[in-house]
Amino acid sequence: MFKKIIDFFLDIPEDTWRDVVLSSIFIPLVFYLATKLRILIVSSLPINKLFSGYRKTETDILIFISQLSGANS
């Protein structure tokens, strides 16, 4: 049985092994870089830059915009 397992892996062509090794390196690398790019883009949004100092603390932020208030109508 052990010989059958070894023969199975030895019968696989060299090109297939190369493809498997390269894809096992490049696919996780692409996912990692895409995640880092997403974090960079989200952190560079104006709303995140504006409230970056407040978002790091655990305090609540209350924002009042008088132009959008219904009390003036």
mmCIF file of the N, C-alpha and C atoms, coordinates in Angstrom:
data_MODEL
# 
_entry.id   MODEL 
# 
loop_
_atom_site.group_PDB 
_atom_site.id 
_atom_site.type_symbol 
_atom_site.label_atom_id 
_atom_site.label_alt_id 
_atom_site.label_comp_id 
_atom_site.label_asym_id 
_atom_site.label_entity_id 
_atom_site.label_seq_id 
_atom_site.pdbx_PDB_ins_code 
_atom_site.Cartn_x 
_atom_site.Cartn_y 
_atom_site.Cartn_z 
_atom_site.occupancy 
_atom_site.B_iso_or_equiv 
_atom_site.pdbx_formal_charge 
_atom_site.auth_seq_id 
_atom_site.auth_comp_id 
_atom_site.auth_asym_id 
_atom_site.auth_atom_id 
_atom_site.pdbx_PDB_model_num 
ATOM 1   N N  . MET A 1 1  ? 0.822   -1.193 0.000   1.00 0.00 ? 1  MET A N  1 
ATOM 2   C CA . MET A 1 1  ? 0.000   0.000  0.000   1.00 0.00 ? 1  MET A CA 1 
ATOM 3   C C  . MET A 1 1  ? 0.868   1.259  0.000   1.00 0.00 ? 1  MET A C  1 
ATOM 4   N N  . PHE A 1 2  ? 1.917   1.217  0.807   1.00 0.00 ? 2  PHE A N  1 
ATOM 5   C CA . PHE A 1 2  ? 2.821   2.364  0.851   1.00 0.00 ? 2  PHE A CA 1 
ATOM 6   C C  . PHE A 1 2  ? 3.477   2.590  -0.507  1.00 0.00 ? 2  PHE A C  1 
ATOM 7   N N  . LYS A 1 3  ? 3.801   1.500  -1.197  1.00 0.00 ? 3  LYS A N  1 
ATOM 8   C CA . LYS A 1 3  ? 4.406   1.590  -2.525  1.00 0.00 ? 3  LYS A CA 1 
ATOM 9   C C  . LYS A 1 3  ? 3.432   2.210  -3.526  1.00 0.00 ? 3  LYS A C  1 
ATOM 10  N N  . LYS A 1 4  ? 2.140   1.923  -3.406  1.00 0.00 ? 4  LYS A N  1 
ATOM 11  C CA . LYS A 1 4  ? 1.135   2.503  -4.295  1.00 0.00 ? 4  LYS A CA 1 
ATOM 12  C C  . LYS A 1 4  ? 1.057   4.020  -4.107  1.00 0.00 ? 4  LYS A C  1 
ATOM 13  N N  . ILE A 1 5  ? 1.156   4.452  -2.867  1.00 0.00 ? 5  ILE A N  1 
ATOM 14  C CA . ILE A 1 5  ? 1.106   5.900  -2.579  1.00 0.00 ? 5  ILE A CA 1 
ATOM 15  C C  . ILE A 1 5  ? 2.335   6.586  -3.169  1.00 0.00 ? 5  ILE A C  1 
ATOM 16  N N  . ILE A 1 6  ? 3.501   5.990  -2.996  1.00 0.00 ? 6  ILE A N  1 
ATOM 17  C CA . ILE A 1 6  ? 4.731   6.572  -3.536  1.00 0.00 ? 6  ILE A CA 1 
ATOM 18  C C  . ILE A 1 6  ? 4.681   6.590  -5.066  1.00 0.00 ? 6  ILE A C  1 
ATOM 19  N N  . ASP A 1 7  ? 4.217   5.509  -5.655  1.00 0.00 ? 7  ASP A N  1 
ATOM 20  C CA . ASP A 1 7  ? 4.106   5.461  -7.117  1.00 0.00 ? 7  ASP A CA 1 
ATOM 21  C C  . ASP A 1 7  ? 3.118   6.498  -7.637  1.00 0.00 ? 7  ASP A C  1 
ATOM 22  N N  . PHE A 1 8  ? 2.054   6.730  -6.900  1.00 0.00 ? 8  PHE A N  1 
ATOM 23  C CA . PHE A 1 8  ? 1.071   7.736  -7.319  1.00 0.00 ? 8  PHE A CA 1 
ATOM 24  C C  . PHE A 1 8  ? 1.720   9.118  -7.416  1.00 0.00 ? 8  PHE A C  1 
ATOM 25  N N  . PHE A 1 9  ? 2.506   9.477  -6.410  1.00 0.00 ? 9  PHE A N  1 
ATOM 26  C CA . PHE A 1 9  ? 3.142   10.783 -6.423  1.00 0.00 ? 9  PHE A CA 1 
ATOM 27  C C  . PHE A 1 9  ? 4.312   10.859 -7.400  1.00 0.00 ? 9  PHE A C  1 
ATOM 28  N N  . LEU A 1 10 ? 4.970   9.757  -7.662  1.00 0.00 ? 10 LEU A N  1 
ATOM 29  C CA . LEU A 1 10 ? 6.084   9.766  -8.602  1.00 0.00 ? 10 LEU A CA 1 
ATOM 30  C C  . LEU A 1 10 ? 5.612   9.808  -10.049 1.00 0.00 ? 10 LEU A C  1 
ATOM 31  N N  . ASP A 1 11 ? 4.381   9.393  -10.306 1.00 0.00 ? 11 ASP A N  1 
ATOM 32  C CA . ASP A 1 11 ? 3.847   9.407  -11.665 1.00 0.00 ? 11 ASP A CA 1 
ATOM 33  C C  . ASP A 1 11 ? 3.321   10.778 -12.080 1.00 0.00 ? 11 ASP A C  1 
ATOM 34  N N  . ILE A 1 12 ? 3.259   11.711 -11.169 1.00 0.00 ? 12 ILE A N  1 
ATOM 35  C CA . ILE A 1 12 ? 2.771   13.051 -11.500 1.00 0.00 ? 12 ILE A CA 1 
ATOM 36  C C  . ILE A 1 12 ? 3.869   13.782 -12.268 1.00 0.00 ? 12 ILE A C  1 
ATOM 37  N N  . PRO A 1 13 ? 3.519   14.408 -13.394 1.00 0.00 ? 13 PRO A N  1 
ATOM 38  C CA . PRO A 1 13 ? 4.546   15.103 -14.191 1.00 0.00 ? 13 PRO A CA 1 
ATOM 39  C C  . PRO A 1 13 ? 5.163   16.293 -13.444 1.00 0.00 ? 13 PRO A C  1 
ATOM 40  N N  . GLU A 1 14 ? 6.362   16.646 -13.874 1.00 0.00 ? 14 GLU A N  1 
ATOM 41  C CA . GLU A 1 14 ? 7.111   17.732 -13.230 1.00 0.00 ? 14 GLU A CA 1 
ATOM 42  C C  . GLU A 1 14 ? 6.398   19.076 -13.391 1.00 0.00 ? 14 GLU A C  1 
ATOM 43  N N  . ASP A 1 15 ? 5.759   19.290 -14.532 1.00 0.00 ? 15 ASP A N  1 
ATOM 44  C CA . ASP A 1 15 ? 5.030   20.546 -14.744 1.00 0.00 ? 15 ASP A CA 1 
ATOM 45  C C  . ASP A 1 15 ? 3.907   20.729 -13.727 1.00 0.00 ? 15 ASP A C  1 
ATOM 46  N N  . THR A 1 16 ? 3.271   19.649 -13.381 1.00 0.00 ? 16 THR A N  1 
ATOM 47  C CA . THR A 1 16 ? 2.182   19.726 -12.402 1.00 0.00 ? 16 THR A CA 1 
ATOM 48  C C  . THR A 1 16 ? 2.718   20.116 -11.036 1.00 0.00 ? 16 THR A C  1 
ATOM 49  N N  . TRP A 1 17 ? 3.834   19.540 -10.639 1.00 0.00 ? 17 TRP A N  1 
ATOM 50  C CA . TRP A 1 17 ? 4.429   19.897 -9.349  1.00 0.00 ? 17 TRP A CA 1 
ATOM 51  C C  . TRP A 1 17 ? 4.808   21.376 -9.313  1.00 0.00 ? 17 TRP A C  1 
ATOM 52  N N  . ARG A 1 18 ? 5.382   21.836 -10.417 1.00 0.00 ? 18 ARG A N  1 
ATOM 53  C CA . ARG A 1 18 ? 5.765   23.249 -10.483 1.00 0.00 ? 18 ARG A CA 1 
ATOM 54  C C  . ARG A 1 18 ? 4.531   24.143 -10.362 1.00 0.00 ? 18 ARG A C  1 
ATOM 55  N N  . ASP A 1 19 ? 3.453   23.795 -11.030 1.00 0.00 ? 19 ASP A N  1 
ATOM 56  C CA . ASP A 1 19 ? 2.229   24.584 -10.950 1.00 0.00 ? 19 ASP A CA 1 
ATOM 57  C C  . ASP A 1 19 ? 1.647   24.586 -9.541  1.00 0.00 ? 19 ASP A C  1 
ATOM 58  N N  . VAL A 1 20 ? 1.704   23.446 -8.896  1.00 0.00 ? 20 VAL A N  1 
ATOM 59  C CA . VAL A 1 20 ? 1.168   23.350 -7.532  1.00 0.00 ? 20 VAL A CA 1 
ATOM 60  C C  . VAL A 1 20 ? 1.991   24.204 -6.574  1.00 0.00 ? 20 VAL A C  1 
ATOM 61  N N  . VAL A 1 21 ? 3.300   24.133 -6.687  1.00 0.00 ? 21 VAL A N  1 
ATOM 62  C CA . VAL A 1 21 ? 4.172   24.905 -5.787  1.00 0.00 ? 21 VAL A CA 1 
ATOM 63  C C  . VAL A 1 21 ? 4.001   26.399 -6.038  1.00 0.00 ? 21 VAL A C  1 
ATOM 64  N N  . LEU A 1 22 ? 3.983   26.808 -7.298  1.00 0.00 ? 22 LEU A N  1 
ATOM 65  C CA . LEU A 1 22 ? 3.830   28.233 -7.602  1.00 0.00 ? 22 LEU A CA 1 
ATOM 66  C C  . LEU A 1 22 ? 2.468   28.765 -7.164  1.00 0.00 ? 22 LEU A C  1 
ATOM 67  N N  . SER A 1 23 ? 1.429   27.995 -7.395  1.00 0.00 ? 23 SER A N  1 
ATOM 68  C CA . SER A 1 23 ? 0.102   28.468 -6.992  1.00 0.00 ? 23 SER A CA 1 
ATOM 69  C C  . SER A 1 23 ? -0.040  28.492 -5.477  1.00 0.00 ? 23 SER A C  1 
ATOM 70  N N  . SER A 1 24 ? 0.629   27.607 -4.776  1.00 0.00 ? 24 SER A N  1 
ATOM 71  C CA . SER A 1 24 ? 0.549   27.631 -3.312  1.00 0.00 ? 24 SER A CA 1 
ATOM 72  C C  . SER A 1 24 ? 1.285   28.839 -2.736  1.00 0.00 ? 24 SER A C  1 
ATOM 73  N N  . ILE A 1 25 ? 2.171   29.438 -3.507  1.00 0.00 ? 25 ILE A N  1 
ATOM 74  C CA . ILE A 1 25 ? 2.865   30.646 -3.058  1.00 0.00 ? 25 ILE A CA 1 
ATOM 75  C C  . ILE A 1 25 ? 2.128   31.899 -3.524  1.00 0.00 ? 25 ILE A C  1 
ATOM 76  N N  . PHE A 1 26 ? 1.739   31.944 -4.782  1.00 0.00 ? 26 PHE A N  1 
ATOM 77  C CA . PHE A 1 26 ? 1.191   33.169 -5.353  1.00 0.00 ? 26 PHE A CA 1 
ATOM 78  C C  . PHE A 1 26 ? -0.247  33.463 -4.936  1.00 0.00 ? 26 PHE A C  1 
ATOM 79  N N  . ILE A 1 27 ? -1.081  32.460 -4.785  1.00 0.00 ? 27 ILE A N  1 
ATOM 80  C CA . ILE A 1 27 ? -2.481  32.720 -4.415  1.00 0.00 ? 27 ILE A CA 1 
ATOM 81  C C  . ILE A 1 27 ? -2.577  33.343 -3.020  1.00 0.00 ? 27 ILE A C  1 
ATOM 82  N N  . PRO A 1 28 ? -1.932  32.801 -1.990  1.00 0.00 ? 28 PRO A N  1 
ATOM 83  C CA . PRO A 1 28 ? -1.978  33.487 -0.688  1.00 0.00 ? 28 PRO A CA 1 
ATOM 84  C C  . PRO A 1 28 ? -1.333  34.874 -0.720  1.00 0.00 ? 28 PRO A C  1 
ATOM 85  N N  . LEU A 1 29 ? -0.285  35.024 -1.517  1.00 0.00 ? 29 LEU A N  1 
ATOM 86  C CA . LEU A 1 29 ? 0.373   36.323 -1.634  1.00 0.00 ? 29 LEU A CA 1 
ATOM 87  C C  . LEU A 1 29 ? -0.570  37.356 -2.240  1.00 0.00 ? 29 LEU A C  1 
ATOM 88  N N  . VAL A 1 30 ? -1.319  36.972 -3.256  1.00 0.00 ? 30 VAL A N  1 
ATOM 89  C CA . VAL A 1 30 ? -2.283  37.883 -3.874  1.00 0.00 ? 30 VAL A CA 1 
ATOM 90  C C  . VAL A 1 30 ? -3.386  38.255 -2.884  1.00 0.00 ? 30 VAL A C  1 
ATOM 91  N N  . PHE A 1 31 ? -3.899  37.292 -2.127  1.00 0.00 ? 31 PHE A N  1 
ATOM 92  C CA . PHE A 1 31 ? -4.917  37.596 -1.117  1.00 0.00 ? 31 PHE A CA 1 
ATOM 93  C C  . PHE A 1 31 ? -4.374  38.535 -0.044  1.00 0.00 ? 31 PHE A C  1 
ATOM 94  N N  . TYR A 1 32 ? -3.140  38.306 0.387   1.00 0.00 ? 32 TYR A N  1 
ATOM 95  C CA . TYR A 1 32 ? -2.531  39.159 1.397   1.00 0.00 ? 32 TYR A CA 1 
ATOM 96  C C  . TYR A 1 32 ? -2.379  40.592 0.882   1.00 0.00 ? 32 TYR A C  1 
ATOM 97  N N  . LEU A 1 33 ? -1.872  40.737 -0.341  1.00 0.00 ? 33 LEU A N  1 
ATOM 98  C CA . LEU A 1 33 ? -1.689  42.072 -0.902  1.00 0.00 ? 33 LEU A CA 1 
ATOM 99  C C  . LEU A 1 33 ? -3.015  42.774 -1.164  1.00 0.00 ? 33 LEU A C  1 
ATOM 100 N N  . ALA A 1 34 ? -4.029  42.028 -1.569  1.00 0.00 ? 34 ALA A N  1 
ATOM 101 C CA . ALA A 1 34 ? -5.354  42.625 -1.787  1.00 0.00 ? 34 ALA A CA 1 
ATOM 102 C C  . ALA A 1 34 ? -5.944  43.122 -0.469  1.00 0.00 ? 34 ALA A C  1 
ATOM 103 N N  . THR A 1 35 ? -5.738  42.377 0.600   1.00 0.00 ? 35 THR A N  1 
ATOM 104 C CA . THR A 1 35 ? -6.229  42.809 1.914   1.00 0.00 ? 35 THR A CA 1 
ATOM 105 C C  . THR A 1 35 ? -5.507  44.067 2.373   1.00 0.00 ? 35 THR A C  1 
ATOM 106 N N  . LYS A 1 36 ? -4.202  44.107 2.198   1.00 0.00 ? 36 LYS A N  1 
ATOM 107 C CA . LYS A 1 36 ? -3.433  45.297 2.583   1.00 0.00 ? 36 LYS A CA 1 
ATOM 108 C C  . LYS A 1 36 ? -3.835  46.510 1.749   1.00 0.00 ? 36 LYS A C  1 
ATOM 109 N N  . LEU A 1 37 ? -4.093  46.307 0.456   1.00 0.00 ? 37 LEU A N  1 
ATOM 110 C CA . LEU A 1 37 ? -4.531  47.398 -0.410  1.00 0.00 ? 37 LEU A CA 1 
ATOM 111 C C  . LEU A 1 37 ? -5.897  47.915 0.017   1.00 0.00 ? 37 LEU A C  1 
ATOM 112 N N  . ARG A 1 38 ? -6.791  47.015 0.391   1.00 0.00 ? 38 ARG A N  1 
ATOM 113 C CA . ARG A 1 38 ? -8.128  47.422 0.855   1.00 0.00 ? 38 ARG A CA 1 
ATOM 114 C C  . ARG A 1 38 ? -8.017  48.252 2.136   1.00 0.00 ? 38 ARG A C  1 
ATOM 115 N N  . ILE A 1 39 ? -7.181  47.816 3.061   1.00 0.00 ? 39 ILE A N  1 
ATOM 116 C CA . ILE A 1 39 ? -6.993  48.551 4.313   1.00 0.00 ? 39 ILE A CA 1 
ATOM 117 C C  . ILE A 1 39 ? -6.413  49.932 4.024   1.00 0.00 ? 39 ILE A C  1 
ATOM 118 N N  . LEU A 1 40 ? -5.474  50.019 3.103   1.00 0.00 ? 40 LEU A N  1 
ATOM 119 C CA . LEU A 1 40 ? -4.873  51.300 2.736   1.00 0.00 ? 40 LEU A CA 1 
ATOM 120 C C  . LEU A 1 40 ? -5.906  52.235 2.114   1.00 0.00 ? 40 LEU A C  1 
ATOM 121 N N  . ILE A 1 41 ? -6.739  51.714 1.235   1.00 0.00 ? 41 ILE A N  1 
ATOM 122 C CA . ILE A 1 41 ? -7.751  52.544 0.580   1.00 0.00 ? 41 ILE A CA 1 
ATOM 123 C C  . ILE A 1 41 ? -8.800  53.017 1.582   1.00 0.00 ? 41 ILE A C  1 
ATOM 124 N N  . VAL A 1 42 ? -9.266  52.120 2.445   1.00 0.00 ? 42 VAL A N  1 
ATOM 125 C CA . VAL A 1 42 ? -10.276 52.501 3.430   1.00 0.00 ? 42 VAL A CA 1 
ATOM 126 C C  . VAL A 1 42 ? -9.715  53.521 4.415   1.00 0.00 ? 42 VAL A C  1 
ATOM 127 N N  . SER A 1 43 ? -8.480  53.368 4.826   1.00 0.00 ? 43 SER A N  1 
ATOM 128 C CA . SER A 1 43 ? -7.901  54.308 5.787   1.00 0.00 ? 43 SER A CA 1 
ATOM 129 C C  . SER A 1 43 ? -7.626  55.667 5.162   1.00 0.00 ? 43 SER A C  1 
ATOM 130 N N  . SER A 1 44 ? -7.538  55.738 3.838   1.00 0.00 ? 44 SER A N  1 
ATOM 131 C CA . SER A 1 44 ? -7.264  57.017 3.199   1.00 0.00 ? 44 SER A CA 1 
ATOM 132 C C  . SER A 1 44 ? -8.546  57.769 2.810   1.00 0.00 ? 44 SER A C  1 
ATOM 133 N N  . LEU A 1 45 ? -9.707  57.195 3.110   1.00 0.00 ? 45 LEU A N  1 
ATOM 134 C CA . LEU A 1 45 ? -10.959 57.905 2.847   1.00 0.00 ? 45 LEU A CA 1 
ATOM 135 C C  . LEU A 1 45 ? -11.038 59.149 3.733   1.00 0.00 ? 45 LEU A C  1 
ATOM 136 N N  . PRO A 1 46 ? -11.621 60.231 3.240   1.00 0.00 ? 46 PRO A N  1 
ATOM 137 C CA . PRO A 1 46 ? -11.649 61.474 4.015   1.00 0.00 ? 46 PRO A CA 1 
ATOM 138 C C  . PRO A 1 46 ? -12.328 61.337 5.380   1.00 0.00 ? 46 PRO A C  1 
ATOM 139 N N  . ILE A 1 47 ? -13.419 60.588 5.459   1.00 0.00 ? 47 ILE A N  1 
ATOM 140 C CA . ILE A 1 47 ? -14.113 60.460 6.748   1.00 0.00 ? 47 ILE A CA 1 
ATOM 141 C C  . ILE A 1 47 ? -13.233 59.742 7.764   1.00 0.00 ? 47 ILE A C  1 
ATOM 142 N N  . ASN A 1 48 ? -12.461 58.772 7.329   1.00 0.00 ? 48 ASN A N  1 
ATOM 143 C CA . ASN A 1 48 ? -11.570 58.067 8.249   1.00 0.00 ? 48 ASN A CA 1 
ATOM 144 C C  . ASN A 1 48 ? -10.383 58.925 8.657   1.00 0.00 ? 48 ASN A C  1 
ATOM 145 N N  . LYS A 1 49 ? -9.897  59.771 7.759   1.00 0.00 ? 49 LYS A N  1 
ATOM 146 C CA . LYS A 1 49 ? -8.812  60.683 8.124   1.00 0.00 ? 49 LYS A CA 1 
ATOM 147 C C  . LYS A 1 49 ? -9.310  61.749 9.092   1.00 0.00 ? 49 LYS A C  1 
ATOM 148 N N  . LEU A 1 50 ? -10.543 62.224 8.886   1.00 0.00 ? 50 LEU A N  1 
ATOM 149 C CA . LEU A 1 50 ? -11.099 63.276 9.726   1.00 0.00 ? 50 LEU A CA 1 
ATOM 150 C C  . LEU A 1 50 ? -11.279 62.813 11.168  1.00 0.00 ? 50 LEU A C  1 
ATOM 151 N N  . PHE A 1 51 ? -11.783 61.599 11.344  1.00 0.00 ? 51 PHE A N  1 
ATOM 152 C CA . PHE A 1 51 ? -12.072 61.093 12.694  1.00 0.00 ? 51 PHE A CA 1 
ATOM 153 C C  . PHE A 1 51 ? -11.061 60.063 13.169  1.00 0.00 ? 51 PHE A C  1 
ATOM 154 N N  . SER A 1 52 ? -9.873  60.044 12.603  1.00 0.00 ? 52 SER A N  1 
ATOM 155 C CA . SER A 1 52 ? -8.896  59.024 12.975  1.00 0.00 ? 52 SER A CA 1 
ATOM 156 C C  . SER A 1 52 ? -8.480  59.120 14.445  1.00 0.00 ? 52 SER A C  1 
ATOM 157 N N  . GLY A 1 53 ? -8.355  60.323 14.972  1.00 0.00 ? 53 GLY A N  1 
ATOM 158 C CA . GLY A 1 53 ? -7.979  60.475 16.378  1.00 0.00 ? 53 GLY A CA 1 
ATOM 159 C C  . GLY A 1 53 ? -9.058  60.022 17.330  1.00 0.00 ? 53 GLY A C  1 
ATOM 160 N N  . TYR A 1 54 ? -10.305 60.165 16.936  1.00 0.00 ? 54 TYR A N  1 
ATOM 161 C CA . TYR A 1 54 ? -11.413 59.762 17.795  1.00 0.00 ? 54 TYR A CA 1 
ATOM 162 C C  . TYR A 1 54 ? -11.701 58.273 17.679  1.00 0.00 ? 54 TYR A C  1 
ATOM 163 N N  . ARG A 1 55 ? -11.388 57.681 16.551  1.00 0.00 ? 55 ARG A N  1 
ATOM 164 C CA . ARG A 1 55 ? -11.700 56.268 16.351  1.00 0.00 ? 55 ARG A CA 1 
ATOM 165 C C  . ARG A 1 55 ? -10.771 55.371 17.149  1.00 0.00 ? 55 ARG A C  1 
ATOM 166 N N  . LYS A 1 56 ? -9.603  55.871 17.514  1.00 0.00 ? 56 LYS A N  1 
ATOM 167 C CA . LYS A 1 56 ? -8.658  55.048 18.263  1.00 0.00 ? 56 LYS A CA 1 
ATOM 168 C C  . LYS A 1 56 ? -9.045  54.949 19.737  1.00 0.00 ? 56 LYS A C  1 
ATOM 169 N N  . THR A 1 57 ? -9.820  55.901 20.216  1.00 0.00 ? 57 THR A N  1 
ATOM 170 C CA . THR A 1 57 ? -10.229 55.870 21.613  1.00 0.00 ? 57 THR A CA 1 
ATOM 171 C C  . THR A 1 57 ? -11.554 55.125 21.734  1.00 0.00 ? 57 THR A C  1 
ATOM 172 N N  . GLU A 1 58 ? -11.928 54.821 22.946  1.00 0.00 ? 58 GLU A N  1 
ATOM 173 C CA . GLU A 1 58 ? -13.155 54.079 23.205  1.00 0.00 ? 58 GLU A CA 1 
ATOM 174 C C  . GLU A 1 58 ? -14.342 54.997 23.484  1.00 0.00 ? 58 GLU A C  1 
ATOM 175 N N  . THR A 1 59 ? -14.199 56.293 23.281  1.00 0.00 ? 59 THR A N  1 
ATOM 176 C CA . THR A 1 59 ? -15.272 57.228 23.573  1.00 0.00 ? 59 THR A CA 1 
ATOM 177 C C  . THR A 1 59 ? -16.250 57.325 22.404  1.00 0.00 ? 59 THR A C  1 
ATOM 178 N N  . ASP A 1 60 ? -17.494 57.689 22.731  1.00 0.00 ? 60 ASP A N  1 
ATOM 179 C CA . ASP A 1 60 ? -18.509 57.884 21.707  1.00 0.00 ? 60 ASP A CA 1 
ATOM 180 C C  . ASP A 1 60 ? -18.368 59.269 21.098  1.00 0.00 ? 60 ASP A C  1 
ATOM 181 N N  . ILE A 1 61 ? -18.740 59.377 19.842  1.00 0.00 ? 61 ILE A N  1 
ATOM 182 C CA . ILE A 1 61 ? -18.691 60.652 19.138  1.00 0.00 ? 61 ILE A CA 1 
ATOM 183 C C  . ILE A 1 61 ? -20.118 61.035 18.771  1.00 0.00 ? 61 ILE A C  1 
ATOM 184 N N  . LEU A 1 62 ? -20.535 62.211 19.184  1.00 0.00 ? 62 LEU A N  1 
ATOM 185 C CA . LEU A 1 62 ? -21.844 62.734 18.808  1.00 0.00 ? 62 LEU A CA 1 
ATOM 186 C C  . LEU A 1 62 ? -21.622 63.889 17.846  1.00 0.00 ? 62 LEU A C  1 
ATOM 187 N N  . ILE A 1 63 ? -22.227 63.808 16.683  1.00 0.00 ? 63 ILE A N  1 
ATOM 188 C CA . ILE A 1 63 ? -22.052 64.829 15.658  1.00 0.00 ? 63 ILE A CA 1 
ATOM 189 C C  . ILE A 1 63 ? -23.402 65.482 15.411  1.00 0.00 ? 63 ILE A C  1 
ATOM 190 N N  . PHE A 1 64 ? -23.438 66.805 15.520  1.00 0.00 ? 64 PHE A N  1 
ATOM 191 C CA . PHE A 1 64 ? -24.662 67.553 15.248  1.00 0.00 ? 64 PHE A CA 1 
ATOM 192 C C  . PHE A 1 64 ? -24.398 68.481 14.069  1.00 0.00 ? 64 PHE A C  1 
ATOM 193 N N  . ILE A 1 65 ? -25.196 68.337 13.045  1.00 0.00 ? 65 ILE A N  1 
ATOM 194 C CA . ILE A 1 65 ? -25.092 69.186 11.868  1.00 0.00 ? 65 ILE A CA 1 
ATOM 195 C C  . ILE A 1 65 ? -26.378 70.003 11.811  1.00 0.00 ? 65 ILE A C  1 
ATOM 196 N N  . SER A 1 66 ? -26.264 71.309 12.053  1.00 0.00 ? 66 SER A N  1 
ATOM 197 C CA . SER A 1 66 ? -27.464 72.134 12.187  1.00 0.00 ? 66 SER A CA 1 
ATOM 198 C C  . SER A 1 66 ? -28.227 72.252 10.873  1.00 0.00 ? 66 SER A C  1 
ATOM 199 N N  . GLN A 1 67 ? -27.569 72.157 9.740   1.00 0.00 ? 67 GLN A N  1 
ATOM 200 C CA . GLN A 1 67 ? -28.251 72.274 8.473   1.00 0.00 ? 67 GLN A CA 1 
ATOM 201 C C  . GLN A 1 67 ? -29.172 71.087 8.199   1.00 0.00 ? 67 GLN A C  1 
ATOM 202 N N  . LEU A 1 68 ? -28.931 69.991 8.843   1.00 0.00 ? 68 LEU A N  1 
ATOM 203 C CA . LEU A 1 68 ? -29.743 68.798 8.632   1.00 0.00 ? 68 LEU A CA 1 
ATOM 204 C C  . LEU A 1 68 ? -30.753 68.596 9.757   1.00 0.00 ? 68 LEU A C  1 
ATOM 205 N N  . SER A 1 69 ? -30.822 69.511 10.686  1.00 0.00 ? 69 SER A N  1 
ATOM 206 C CA . SER A 1 69 ? -31.729 69.370 11.818  1.00 0.00 ? 69 SER A CA 1 
ATOM 207 C C  . SER A 1 69 ? -33.159 69.684 11.386  1.00 0.00 ? 69 SER A C  1 
ATOM 208 N N  . GLY A 1 70 ? -34.126 68.919 11.914  1.00 0.00 ? 70 GLY A N  1 
ATOM 209 C CA . GLY A 1 70 ? -35.526 69.161 11.606  1.00 0.00 ? 70 GLY A CA 1 
ATOM 210 C C  . GLY A 1 70 ? -36.146 70.214 12.508  1.00 0.00 ? 70 GLY A C  1 
ATOM 211 N N  . ALA A 1 71 ? -35.415 70.662 13.522  1.00 0.00 ? 71 ALA A N  1 
ATOM 212 C CA . ALA A 1 71 ? -35.958 71.651 14.440  1.00 0.00 ? 71 ALA A CA 1 
ATOM 213 C C  . ALA A 1 71 ? -36.086 73.032 13.810  1.00 0.00 ? 71 ALA A C  1 
ATOM 214 N N  . ASN A 1 72 ? -35.320 73.328 12.794  1.00 0.00 ? 72 ASN A N  1 
ATOM 215 C CA . ASN A 1 72 ? -35.362 74.663 12.163  1.00 0.00 ? 72 ASN A CA 1 
ATOM 216 C C  . ASN A 1 72 ? -36.492 74.790 11.161  1.00 0.00 ? 72 ASN A C  1 
ATOM 217 N N  . SER A 1 73 ? -37.165 73.697 10.768  1.00 0.00 ? 73 SER A N  1 
ATOM 218 C CA . SER A 1 73 ? -38.183 73.799 9.743   1.00 0.00 ? 73 SER A CA 1 
ATOM 219 C C  . SER A 1 73 ? -39.520 74.247 10.287  1.00 0.00 ? 73 SER A C  1 
# 
